[in-house]
Amino acid sequence: MPDSPAVVLRDLVKRYDGRPVVDGVSLTAARGEVTAILGPNGAGKTTTVECCEGLRAPDAGTARVLGLDPIGDARELRPRVGVMLQDGGLPTGVRALEMLRHVASMYARPRDVDELTERLGLAGFARTTVRRLSGGQRQRLALAAAIVGRPEVVFLDEPSAGMDPQSRHAVWELVRELRADGVGIVLTTHLMDEAEDLADVVHVVDHGSVIASGTTSSLLAAEGSDGTRTVRFDATPGLDLTGLSPLLDPAAAHGWTCQELRPGAYTVTGPADPGTLAVLTRWLADRDVLAARITVGRRTLEDVFLDLTGRHLR
């Protein structure tokens, strides 16, 4: 079905021990686009993708990839779909390049293995067995194996996890090229900057259901339409932010959110203006704290994600 979308899910349900892990998910991923499926741990995103890959059978609803059933039409789909598993799913006893050449040999029109090796920097560990590779090296090899067969749809699970900055940007550039070539890409990641940089469309999943969908820009615009801005600063971890909101604007203290997202990384969100920075820097000076960096800008996908799914640990 040449005109079919890359992926179509309709009212997808998957239960474990009677409990719905995926609970009525409906979404579409187009060809020539990067579709990100985001969610906290246990939200159901991995199971959703596994139903697309034919690794799990849904209990209700339908999953279609290129218009075909991932399980019933697995033989027809297999040469048209690339899958990058979270743990790599690679045989551990073989050498990296040997494994990649073997995978390439199973396709009628594979990519040039030497070119792919150079693009992803595999030459440095080509003769190393998979079990001895670092996490980032395994990820690069798993990505190469997923795309060497020139798939029409590729599922990428945490594609740049564990990579150094150079490798990460090489992977991102390759993903952009795949998109430009018309490949439908379904991306799952915990790196919000990766999703914001690469994704055309984002679906946020929580408790087994899609709770928000849209382009990255539309999600950010919807969240920032009230004129709020986010001030970010890096400083000493563990600062007590309790009294900061009333200082920023005593009459509108309820409109400010001050938090430490992770140790030493802070955000102050509200109706920021030039006076906001003056108050913030004075507040830091009163505590003898020198901020390493202060930036002002629009909300990020991470801000939106945390607002949608909550900020507590699970």
C-alpha positions, -999 to +999 in steps of 0.1 A: +000+000+000+022+028-013+001+057+000-005+043+035+009+063+064+040+049+082+020+039+112-017+040+122-030+030+156-067+029+164-080+024+199-050+002+208-053-018+240-027-041+257-033-056+291-009-073+315-025-094+342-058-078+334-044-042+338-044-020+307-009-008+300-019+007+267-055+020+270-071+032+238-041+048+220-049+063+186-022+081+165-008+084+131+028+087+120+034+100+085+061+091+060+089+116+057+083+128+093+098+121+127+070+112+151+081+112+188+062+092+214+071+105+248+061+095+283+075+088+317+086+053+327+057+029+328+035+052+307+029+025+280+050+040+252+074+010+249+045-015+247+028+007+222+058+006+199+063-031+205+028-036+191+038-016+160+069-038+156+050-070+159+067-080+191+034-080+210-002-086+199-028-060+210-058-072+230-081-047+212-079-021+186-056-022+155-020-014+146-010-010+110+024-003+096+026+007+059-011-004+058-002-039+070-007-060+102+027-062+120+020-098+131-002-112+103+019-096+075+053-098+093+070-116+064+060-088+040+069-061+064+102-073+077+124-061+048+106-027+048+109-018+085+140-011+106+139-016+144+165-002+169+158-019+201+165-002+235+191-028+246+204-031+211+192-067+207+226-076+192+244-109+193+272-104+218+298-129+205+304-115+170+325-086+159+308-053+152+315-049+115+310-087+109+276-084+124+266-054+103+278-070+070+257-101+079+226-080+085+232-061+052+235-094+033+199-102+042+185-073+022+181-070-016+194-034-018+213-026+013+231+007+021+269+007+015+283-007+047+316+011+044+298+045+040+276+038+070+306+027+090+323+060+083+292+081+089+286+065+124+323+062+134+322+024+136+357+018+122+374+023+156+356-007+170+349-027+139+369-058+151+356-056+187+330-081+198+296-066+207+299-076+243+330-054+247+314-023+232+304+007+254+268+017+256+272+045+231+291+022+206+263-004+209+238+023+201+256+034+170+259-002+158+222-009+166+212+022+145+234+011+116+218-024+117+183-008+118+188+014+087+213-007+066+184-023+047+169+010+035+137+007+055+105+027+047+098+030+084+123+029+112+116+027+150+143+044+171+144+038+208+167+061+227+189+065+196+216+087+211+216+073+247+251+071+261+268+089+232+293+117+233+283+150+217+300+143+184+283+109+180+250+123+191+250+151+165+261+126+138+231+104+146+208+134+145+221+145+111+215+109+098+179+109+112+173+142+093+186+127+061+163+097+065+134+120+070+143+140+039+144+107+019+108+100+029+114+075+056+088+075+084+106+076+118+090+068+151+112+080+179+110+072+217+134+091+239+138+105+274+159+133+260+136+162+255+161+183+236+165+154+212+127+152+206+125+190+203+153+191+178+142+162+156+104+156+159+078+170+135+050+157+156+049+147+193+025+124+212+027+125+250+016+092+266+008+087+302-011+060+321-015+042+288-033+070+269-023+099+247-027+131+267-014+156+242-005+156+205+007+182+180+037+197+163+065+207+187+059+244+179+021+241+185+027+224+219+051+251+229+029+279+216-001+265+235+018+264+267+033+299+263+002+317+250-003+335+284+029+355+280+050+336+305+087+332+300+112+309+317+144+321+333+170+294+337+200+296+358+227+272+370+240+277+406+248+259+438+225+228+442+199+228+469+190+265+471+158+272+491+134+288+466+106+293+490+107+331+493+116+339+457+081+341+442+069+369+464+100+389+457+095+387+419+060+402+421+042+404+454+009+411+438+011+381+415+032+356+434+008+329+426+017+333+389+053+322+394+068+287+395+103+284+409+119+250+410+151+230+408+147+206+379+179+187+388+208+195+411+220+230+404+196+236+374+168+260+382+139+276+364+117+306+373+086+307+351+061+336+351+053+370+335+090+378+333+102+413+323+136+431+327+129+437+364+128+399+369+165+395+362+173+424+386+153+407+414+168+373+407+204+385+406+199+405+438+183+374+455+214+353+445+238+381+457+221+382+491+229+345+494+265+350+481+257+327+451+272+334+417+251+319+389+272+301+363+246+309+336+213+328+333+191+326+302+157+339+293+135+323+267+104+305+257+094+273+274+110+241+262+095+207+254+108+195+288+087+222+305+056+211+286+063+174+293+067+180+330+036+201+332+016+174+314+029+143+332+039+158+366+072+164+383+072+136+409+093+105+406+077+072+397 
